[in-house]
Each structure stands twice: as C-alpha cells, then as structure tokens.
C-alpha cells in the first residue's frame, strides 16, 4: 500500500540528518508482519532474494527497456555511478554509523548498502540520471505488531534527472512497485518462522 510522504518524514530516521538534500519520492507499507526485532530478517531476505519483480513479465520488460535506454544514452557507463560521478553516502556517516553494521549489498539490482541499525537500513544506487536511496524502516503497524516500510529518496542529476524521474513515474506505479511489493510479501510469507533462523538482529 502506498503511504503519504509524512509516513517517512514523521519518523526520527537517521537518514534525515545524513541526506537532507534528497527528496522523498515514494513511501510504501510492506506486507511483512513481524516482531520488533525482525528488520534483520527482512534485510536478509532482500540480500538473498530471488529478484521477484524482475521475473514478472511486465516488470521484466520495463527493466529490459530501462537497461537498453541506459546503454543508448550512456546513463550507466562506468564512472557514472556511486564511486565515480557520485560520492557514496557512507562518506557522510557520523562515527557511530560508520563503525556499526554496514549491511549487505543486493544481488539482483545495483544497490550497495550504506548502513543498518536495529530499525533502519539504507542502500544506494547511482547513474547518469539520479542518485537514489532505498530506505527500509521497521515500524509499529498499529495493532501491536511491526512491519517494514520502504521509502525511495532521490537526488536527480540536474534537469535530465528531473525529467527522467517524471517520465518513469507512471511505469513505477503501474508495474514496478506493485510487482516488487507482491514479491516481498510472498517471499516473507513463504519463509515464515523459518526465515528468522540464523539471522542476527542488528544492534540498537
């Protein structure tokens, strides 16, 4: 379910102090009910996941089209992303987060982890159009349990980046996000209680 931006901005997330120049683009509730210490399990699922949204036919087509456009226009050339044109957000981290758990990189999409705490995980990606952050928070669901909450924060690369984000907005809402959310929920439910075994919770 899509949420208002205030669902993210009203929380005391550390990312707000680290990336004040990024805009909150989207916020989504994740169908991942659990206990107060289950963010580590969700992060582990992201890191070891099967890439479900790419497997969905419509979304697979959208991703393929995006990579082809990137090839044509040079958006994804070496040096255009994090560590090249874009300075990693890890360079902004305060000492406690820099010394803490970094978190895992993702296998199926080009996101690298920035930091992970007990209730917050941030991963970043970048190319010629945008520097993007995926923020996964762990929040009370109002019924005594907890769930994941995903926010996408962006810093467009000038006018090109702003136009790019505007152009892909309908496709994100029509295909990418719905498939992604469904995939996350299915994998969470399939893993069940066994998914928590062997996963250590990040320290507070």
Secondary structure as GFF3:
##gff-version 3
##sequence-region A 1 204
A	DSSP	beta_strand	2	3	.	.	.	ID=ss1
A	DSSP	alpha_helix	6	9	.	.	.	ID=ss2
A	DSSP	alpha_helix	15	18	.	.	.	ID=ss3
A	DSSP	beta_strand	23	29	.	.	.	ID=ss4
A	DSSP	alpha_helix	39	48	.	.	.	ID=ss5
A	DSSP	alpha_helix	52	55	.	.	.	ID=ss6
A	DSSP	alpha_helix	57	73	.	.	.	ID=ss7
A	DSSP	three_ten_helix	89	92	.	.	.	ID=ss8
A	DSSP	alpha_helix	95	99	.	.	.	ID=ss9
A	DSSP	beta_strand	112	116	.	.	.	ID=ss10
A	DSSP	beta_strand	120	126	.	.	.	ID=ss11
A	DSSP	beta_strand	130	140	.	.	.	ID=ss12
A	DSSP	beta_strand	146	156	.	.	.	ID=ss13
A	DSSP	alpha_helix	158	171	.	.	.	ID=ss14
A	DSSP	pi_helix	172	176	.	.	.	ID=ss15
A	DSSP	alpha_helix	177	191	.	.	.	ID=ss16
A	DSSP	three_ten_helix	192	196	.	.	.	ID=ss17
###
